[in-house]
Every structure is written in structure tokens, then in C-alpha cells.
């Protein structure tokens, strides 16, 4: 295209940006982006994805700011990258602000991906009460992955109370997930509650023996 003197149109340009991002060739993606005469939300979000992939969180936020100034409306995928960047940077306030902005400013309903990212962000930062509260407010059924995220946070912060609560919820969803027992076992073990840890192990073995009936 370059040799032929053809200017990339929006669809081709977006495809090239996506291709370069997926192959970790971010500088080439930037070059294509800069040459686009017009850009849409796909162009901006694809570039944000590239920065997020390489952990360049500041560039994710900067690109979003430029997109906003350009008058381009973000979409659900845009916010996935923003929330992931907040998660990796431990930016709780900013993450909460972006999450609320989705619905209040743009009328976008958060999906499971957005909730998972926010709950992980809150859990990593030690805001376990907020994380558990958000699980209760989800408009969809939380999956085991979300609950395991909170269990890992409960172990990190040594919170047995919330660990028990989330563990029971996870069992109601899926008794076959052995990781659920492992996480709770570790929470009890770290708290030197060895009798309770042994009960969790016995529960796991019994469920396996009974075929998870």
C-alpha cells in the first residue's frame, strides 16, 4: 500500500492496527494510527489495547483522554482496557470513576468482564467489603472465576469471614471446582485454623468420592 501510494482507509487502517497490536509491534501500530485521516472508536480502542498489553498504563489513559477530546464515544471494549489498566496500576478511585461513568455518562451496561476487573481491583487493594458488595449487586449470576478472585484476595489480606462467605457462594455454583476448596483450605491454614482446614479437605474428598452428587 505504501509503495503504491495508497492511503489506508478506516477499515484497512483499523485492521492493520489490530494486526500490529496482536503481534506486539506497537510502534508500527502507532504509525498506521497517525496516518489515518479519520479515526473511530475501533481505532482508538485498538491502540489502547496495545498499550495495555505492554503494561503502558499511562499511555492507555492518555489515549483515552485524546479520544474523549476528539469527540469519539467509548464502547464496552474501551472500558475493559481502562479498567484493566487501573487494575494493574492499583488505581481504585480511578477504576470506580470509570466504572460509574460507563452507565451514567454513556448508557453502557457493564458486562461480566467489567465486573470481574472491578472486583479484582477492589480485592487486590484490600477493599473486600466493597468487592463482596459488588458481587451482590451484579445484574447477572457471578461465575466461579469472579469468586475465586475474591478468595485469593481474602487469603492475601487474611480475611476469614469474607472467605467463608464467598466459599459458600462458590460451592452453590459449582461443587466440582477443586480450586474452591484449595483456596479456602489455604485461608484457614494461613490463619492457623487447622481443624477448619482439615474439614475443607475432608469435604473435598467426600465430594470426589460421591461423584459431586
N, C-alpha and C positions, 0 to 999 in steps of 0.2 A: 504493500500500500504506500509506504514511504517512497520507494523507488519510482512508483508510478505517479507520485504526486497527488495521491487521493487522500483527501481529508476524511478521517474516520467519522461516520455519523454516530448518533447517540447509541443505537443498539449495538453496533460493532464495537464502539468505544467501551461500553459497559462490559461487553463480553471479554474484551482484551484485559480490562482492569481486573475482572474476576479471575481470569486465567493466570495473570501475573501474581495476584494475591495468593492464589492457591498453590503456586509454585515458589512462594516466598521471595518473589522478585519485586519487592515493594518499590524500588526506585523506578523500574520500568512502568509499574502501575501509575506512579505519580506523573511520569512523563506523558502517558496517554491521557490521564485526567486533565493535565494542564493544557493539552492541545484541543480538548473538546470545546466546541463553540457554545454548546448548550449542555447543561447537566441536569439530571433529575435525581430523585431520592435514591435510585439504584446506584447511580454514580458515586454519590457521597457516602452511602452506606457501605458500598464495596470497599472504598478506600479506608473507611473506619475499621472494617473487618481486618484489613491488612495490618493496620497499626495495632489493633487488639491482639492479633495473632502473634506479633513480635513483642508484646508487652509494652508498647509505646503508648501508655495510657494518656499522657498529656496531649499527644497528637490526636487521640480519639476525641477528647473533649474540645480541643482546638478546632478540629474539622467539623464537629457538630455545631460549634459556635458560628463558623463560617457558613455552614449550610443554613442555619437559622437566619443569619443576616441576609442571605441570598433569597429568602422568602420561600424556601423549599420546606414542605411539611414532612416531618419524620414519619416512619411507619413502624410496625411492630419489631421488625428486624433491627432497625436503628436503635431501638431501646434495649434490645438484647445486648448489643455491643456496649452501649453506655453502662448498663448495669454490671456487665462482666468486668468492665474497666474499673468501676467503683469497687467491685468485689476484690479484685486483685490489689487495688491500692488501699483497701480498708477504709474507704470514704463512705461512712454510714449516712451522714446528713445529706450528702450529695445524692447518694443512691435513693434515699427516701424521697428526695425532692423530684428526681427524675421519674420515679415510680408513680408518684401522685400526679405529676404533670401529664402522664400518658392519658389518663381519663379526663382530668379537669381541663386541660388545655387543648387536647387533640381528639378527645372522644374515643380513644383506643382502649379496648378491654384487655387487661393483662392476661397472658396465656400461662400455661404451666411452666414454661421456660422462664418467664419473668418472675413468677413466684418462687421458683427454685433458686434463682440467683439471689433474690432479696433475702430469703430465709437463710441461705448460706452466708451472705454478707452479715446479717444480724447475729447469726450463731458464732461466726469466727470472731466477731468483735465483743462477744460476751453478753449480747442483749438477748438472752434466752427467753425471757418473758415475752418480748416483742415477737420473737421467732415463732413461739408456740401460739401466741395470739393470732398471728397472721395465718397459720395453718387452719385455725378455727374459722377464719373469715374467708377462706378461699371459696370461690363460687363453684369450684369443681372438686372432686374427690382427690385428695393428695395421694401421690403414689409412694411406694416404698423408698424410692430414691430420695425424695424430699425428707422423709422421716429419718432415714439413715444419716442424712446431712446433719440433722439436729442431734441425733445420738452421738455423732462424732464430736459435735460442739459441747455436748453435755460432759463427755469424757474429758475434753480439753480443759473445761472450767470446773470439773469436779462437782457437777450438779446432779445429785442422785434423784432428787424429787422430780425434776422435769424429765430425767432419763426414764424413770418408771412410767411416767405418763405417756411419753412418746413410744416407749417399748410396747405398752399395752395396745396402743393405737395401731402400731405396725403389725402386731400379731393378728388383730382383727382383719387386716387387709390381706395378709399372706403369712400363713404359718410355715410355708416351705422355705422362706428366706433365711438360710442359716446365718447370714451376716447379722441379722437382727439379734440373735442370741449372743453372737460373739461380741457385738458392741455393748450389750447390757452386761455381759459377763465381765468385760474389761472395766466398765464403770464401777461395778461392785468391787472388783479386785483392787482397783486403784484407791478405793475408799476403805480398803481393809475389811470389807464386809464379805468375808469368805464363805460364810454359811449361805448367804443370799446368792453369791456367785455359783456355788455348788448346786443350788436349786435351779438356776437357769440352765446349767449344763445337764442336769437330770431331765428338765423339761425338753431340752433339745433332743436328747437321746430317746426319750419316750415318744416324741412326735415322729421321729425317724422310724422307730420300731412299729408304730401303729400306722405307718403309711400316711402320716399327716391327716388322719381322719378327724 
